[in-house]
Amino acid sequence: MKYRNLGKYGLKLSEISLGTMYYGSYIKEDQAIKCLDEGVNHRLNVISYE
């Protein structure tokens, strides 16, 4: 996973994020958990909920 620095504080964000807008309405809970687990396994650290 590639990361980018955010601002002057040393916060490193992954270049790829996981959008979760449809979790709960179109994606069932068990499938959503699998997606989140996969993101964490790939060292993803940006999750958007809007």
ABEGO torsion letter per residue (X at the ends): XBBBBBEAAGBBBBABBBBAAABGAABBAAAAAAAAAAAAAAGBABBBAX
